[in-house]
Amino acid sequence: MPEVTIALEGQNEELAVFGSRDQHLRQIRDALGVKVLARHGELRIEGDPARVEQAREIFEGLRSLFRVRRTILSADVADLIDKIVHVPDEGSGTVEIREGNRVVRPRTGGQNRYLQALRDNALVLCIGPAGTGKTYLAVSTAVSALRQGRIKKIVLVRPAVEAGEHLGFLPGDLEAKINPYLRPLLDALHDLMPYDQIRRYMDNDLIEIAPLAYMRGRTLNDSVIILDEGQNATTSQMKMFLTRMGQNSRIIVTGDVTQVDLPPGAKSGLADAVERLSRVPGVAAVMLDRTDIVRHPLVQAIVDAYEAVEVIPAELEERLGKPPRAPAEPPPAPASVAGEAG
């Protein structure tokens, strides 16, 4: 069986490249299907020749990253896997967002379906747990459309609903008051654009932030309108919001129907919209799940633990075309840093 051996330089490099409890080794092993052995300051990779070479490139990339900043995150490993392994072929059906030197690629099949829906439909309803990229991919799509001149404005909207806490009076103008609620949208913007450019776009009304309640009576043309945390809109608010769509505009609604902060008994407007609109031409309803989580690996375990009691209604999953829920796999047993990762 073809194999490659990599000699590491010191214990600090070993710990960084292997990851906590060999997490990075398992991440690479699972992505490439290779066997990775770690002993006495050496890495031995065995498997298919092409995959072994890809694994070698990933590990060398991690070593280079360690020399620059001394730490390696799980997200760094995922980025290298995307760059070296998940390079889409022509006609592969993988959707990308290209903006200057930045390329936003889906990391999972669910994210790819989501990007395809964003490309092909005027209204997209996306349901999924934390960490699946719902907001980030929506904002990336909007920024790309704005910079390419396909739209004239981005409107970022969120219900001003507190997650179990009462914050009381917030000082400042409207932007300052709504800012805490729109933080996830703004974080995505800051990752895609320099701060001074965001500020300039806001001053020129190319990017607008607004609470959901301020949407009534408006018609938005040539825009991408994003409603984040849409599960916290009531049915009447959702109807009001969706009917703001003007000519050459697109609406994206994201949310997690297992985290509804509405008063007891109030139905989520996002769940209701999926039930009513999922079969309407020009509307796409996309469901992401635990397998689409791309944050820290622990987030997936957290979602699994809570899903035991917070299950999306079966009829809603059926509307979204989801297959029957598979039981969650138990977490992998811890492995020693100097032990075998394969």
C-alpha positions in Angstrom: 0.0 0.0 0.0 1.5 3.4 -1.0 2.6 5.5 1.9 4.3 8.8 2.8 6.2 9.8 5.9 6.4 13.3 7.2 8.9 14.3 10.0 7.7 17.0 12.3 9.9 19.5 14.1 9.3 19.4 17.8 6.4 18.8 20.2 4.8 22.2 19.6 4.4 21.5 15.9 3.1 18.0 16.6 0.4 19.3 19.0 -0.7 22.0 16.6 -0.8 19.7 13.5 -2.4 16.8 15.3 -5.0 19.0 17.1 -6.6 18.4 20.5 -7.0 14.7 20.9 -5.9 14.1 17.3 -8.9 16.0 16.1 -7.1 17.3 13.0 -5.8 13.9 12.1 -9.3 12.4 12.2 -10.7 15.3 10.2 -8.2 14.7 7.4 -8.5 10.9 7.6 -12.3 11.1 7.4 -12.3 13.5 4.5 -9.8 11.5 2.4 -10.3 8.0 3.5 -6.6 7.4 4.3 -4.9 5.8 7.2 -2.9 8.2 9.3 -0.4 7.0 11.9 1.3 9.4 14.3 4.3 8.2 16.3 7.6 9.6 17.7 7.4 12.9 15.8 6.5 11.3 12.5 3.3 11.1 10.4 2.8 8.1 8.2 0.0 8.3 5.6 -1.3 5.1 3.8 -3.9 4.6 1.2 -4.9 5.4 -2.4 -1.9 7.1 -4.1 -3.8 10.2 -5.1 -5.4 10.6 -1.7 -2.0 10.1 0.1 -0.6 12.9 -2.0 -3.5 15.2 -1.2 -3.1 14.4 2.5 0.6 15.2 2.3 -0.2 18.6 0.8 -2.7 19.3 3.6 -0.3 18.4 6.3 2.5 20.5 4.7 0.0 23.4 4.5 -0.7 23.0 8.2 3.0 23.0 9.0 3.5 26.2 7.0 0.5 27.8 8.8 2.0 26.8 12.1 5.3 28.5 11.3 3.4 31.7 10.5 1.1 32.0 13.5 1.8 29.0 15.8 -1.8 27.9 16.1 -4.0 25.8 13.9 -7.8 25.8 14.1 -10.3 23.1 12.8 -11.5 25.7 10.3 -8.0 26.0 8.9 -8.0 22.2 8.3 -11.4 22.4 6.6 -10.2 25.3 4.4 -7.2 23.3 3.2 -9.3 20.2 2.6 -11.7 22.4 0.5 -8.8 23.9 -1.4 -6.9 20.7 -2.2 -9.6 18.0 -2.2 -13.0 19.6 -2.9 -12.0 21.5 -6.1 -15.1 21.4 -8.2 -14.8 20.1 -11.8 -16.5 21.7 -14.7 -20.1 20.5 -14.8 -19.9 19.1 -11.3 -22.9 21.1 -10.2 -21.0 22.8 -7.4 -22.0 26.5 -7.0 -19.4 29.1 -6.1 -19.5 32.8 -5.3 -16.5 34.6 -6.7 -15.7 38.1 -5.7 -12.3 39.5 -6.6 -9.7 37.2 -5.0 -12.2 35.6 -2.6 -14.1 32.5 -3.4 -17.0 31.3 -1.3 -17.5 27.5 -1.8 -20.1 25.2 -0.2 -18.5 22.8 2.2 -21.4 20.3 2.3 -24.1 19.0 -0.1 -26.8 20.9 1.8 -24.9 24.2 1.4 -24.5 23.5 -2.3 -28.3 22.9 -2.6 -28.8 26.2 -0.7 -26.5 28.1 -3.1 -28.3 26.6 -6.1 -31.6 27.7 -4.7 -30.2 31.2 -4.1 -29.1 31.4 -7.7 -32.3 30.1 -9.3 -35.2 31.5 -7.2 -36.6 34.9 -6.3 -37.6 33.7 -2.8 -35.6 31.3 -0.7 -36.7 30.0 2.7 -33.8 28.3 4.6 -34.2 26.3 7.8 -31.2 24.9 9.7 -29.4 24.7 13.0 -26.6 27.0 14.2 -23.4 26.9 12.3 -24.7 25.7 8.9 -23.9 28.9 7.0 -27.4 30.1 6.5 -26.7 33.7 7.1 -23.2 33.8 5.7 -24.1 32.3 2.3 -27.1 34.6 2.1 -25.0 37.7 2.7 -22.3 36.5 0.3 -24.8 36.1 -2.4 -26.2 39.6 -1.8 -22.7 41.3 -1.7 -21.7 39.6 -5.0 -24.9 40.7 -6.7 -24.4 44.3 -5.5 -20.8 44.5 -6.6 -21.7 43.1 -10.0 -24.4 45.7 -10.5 -27.2 43.2 -10.7 -29.0 44.9 -7.8 -28.8 48.4 -6.3 -29.3 47.7 -2.6 -29.0 45.2 0.2 -31.6 45.3 3.0 -30.8 43.4 6.2 -33.8 42.8 8.4 -34.3 41.0 11.7 -37.2 40.7 14.2 -36.4 42.7 17.4 -37.2 39.7 19.6 -35.0 39.0 22.6 -33.8 35.4 23.2 -35.3 34.9 26.7 -33.8 38.1 28.1 -35.2 41.6 28.5 -32.6 44.1 27.5 -34.7 47.1 28.3 -34.2 50.6 26.7 -31.3 50.8 24.2 -29.7 54.2 23.7 -28.9 55.8 20.3 -30.5 56.2 16.9 -32.4 53.5 15.0 -29.1 51.9 13.7 -27.6 51.8 17.2 -30.8 50.2 18.6 -31.2 47.5 16.0 -27.4 46.8 15.8 -27.4 44.1 18.6 -30.1 42.2 16.8 -28.3 42.4 13.4 -24.9 41.4 14.7 -24.7 38.0 12.8 -25.5 39.8 9.5 -23.0 42.5 10.2 -20.3 39.9 11.2 -20.8 38.2 7.8 -20.5 41.6 6.0 -17.3 42.4 7.9 -15.8 39.1 6.7 -16.6 39.9 3.1 -15.9 43.7 2.9 -13.6 46.2 4.6 -15.2 48.3 7.4 -14.7 51.6 5.6 -16.5 50.2 2.5 -19.4 48.9 4.6 -19.7 52.4 6.2 -19.6 54.1 2.8 -22.2 51.7 1.4 -24.5 52.4 4.4 -24.0 56.2 4.2 -25.0 56.0 0.5 -28.0 53.8 1.3 -26.6 50.8 -0.7 -26.8 48.8 2.5 -29.7 49.3 4.9 -30.4 47.7 8.2 -33.9 47.8 9.6 -36.1 46.1 12.2 -38.9 44.0 10.7 -41.6 46.3 12.1 -40.2 49.1 9.8 -40.9 47.2 6.6 -44.6 47.9 6.5 -45.8 49.9 3.5 -42.5 49.7 1.5 -41.8 48.3 -2.0 -38.2 47.4 -2.5 -37.0 47.2 -6.1 -33.6 46.0 -7.4 -32.7 44.7 -4.0 -31.7 41.6 -2.1 -33.7 41.6 1.2 -32.5 39.2 3.9 -34.6 38.4 6.9 -32.5 36.6 9.5 -33.9 34.7 12.5 -37.1 34.4 10.5 -38.5 31.9 12.9 -39.2 34.8 15.3 -41.5 36.5 12.9 -45.2 35.9 13.4 -47.4 34.7 10.5 -48.8 38.2 9.9 -45.3 39.8 10.0 -44.0 37.2 7.6 -46.8 37.9 5.1 -46.1 41.7 5.4 -42.4 41.1 4.9 -42.7 38.8 1.9 -45.0 41.2 0.1 -42.4 44.0 0.1 -40.7 42.4 -2.9 -40.5 44.7 -5.9 -39.2 44.4 -9.5 -35.8 42.7 -9.9 -35.7 41.8 -6.2 -34.9 38.7 -4.2 -35.8 37.7 -0.7 -33.9 35.3 1.5 -35.4 34.2 4.9 -33.2 32.2 7.2 -33.9 30.7 10.6 -34.0 27.7 13.0 -37.5 26.5 13.8 -36.2 24.7 16.9 -35.2 28.1 18.5 -38.4 30.1 18.5 -38.5 33.0 20.9 -42.1 34.1 20.3 -44.7 34.0 23.1 -46.1 30.5 23.9 -48.8 29.5 21.4 -47.6 31.9 18.7 -46.8 30.1 15.4 -43.5 30.7 13.7 -44.0 32.7 10.5 -41.1 30.9 8.9 -42.6 27.4 9.5 -45.9 28.7 8.2 -44.3 30.2 5.1 -42.7 26.9 4.3 -46.0 25.1 4.6 -47.8 27.6 2.4 -45.2 28.5 -0.2 -42.8 25.5 -0.7 -44.7 24.4 -3.8 -45.1 27.8 -5.4 -43.0 28.3 -8.6 -40.1 30.6 -8.0 -39.9 29.7 -4.3 -37.4 27.3 -2.8 -37.4 25.9 0.7 -34.1 24.4 1.8 -33.4 22.5 4.9 -29.9 22.2 6.4 -29.2 19.7 9.2 -26.4 18.7 11.6 -24.3 17.3 8.7 -24.0 20.8 7.3 -22.6 22.4 10.4 -19.2 24.0 9.6 -18.4 25.7 12.9 -16.3 24.1 15.7 -16.9 20.3 15.7 -18.4 20.5 19.2 -21.4 22.5 17.8 -22.6 19.4 16.0 -22.5 17.4 19.3 -24.4 20.3 21.0 -27.1 20.3 18.3 -27.4 16.5 18.5 -28.0 16.8 22.3 -30.7 19.4 22.0 -32.4 17.8 19.0 -33.4 14.9 21.3 -36.0 17.2 22.7 -36.3 19.9 20.0 -37.4 18.0 16.9 -38.6 19.8 13.7 -42.2 18.7 13.0 -42.3 15.7 10.6 -44.8 17.5 8.3 -42.4 20.4 7.9 -39.5 18.1 7.0 -41.7 16.4 4.5 -42.4 19.8 2.9 -38.7 20.4 2.7 -38.1 17.1 1.1 -35.9 15.7 3.9 -35.4 12.0 4.2 -36.3 10.2 7.4 -34.1 11.3 10.3 -31.2 9.0 11.0 -30.1 8.4 14.5 -27.1 10.5 15.6 -23.8 8.7 15.6 -22.0 8.5 19.0 -18.9 10.8 19.3 -15.6 9.2 18.4 -13.5 7.8 21.3 -10.7 10.1 22.4 -7.3 9.1 21.0 -3.9 10.0 22.4 -1.8 12.6 20.7 1.0 10.1 20.1 -1.4 7.3 19.2 -2.9 6.1 16.0 -5.5 8.3 14.2 -6.6 5.8 11.7 
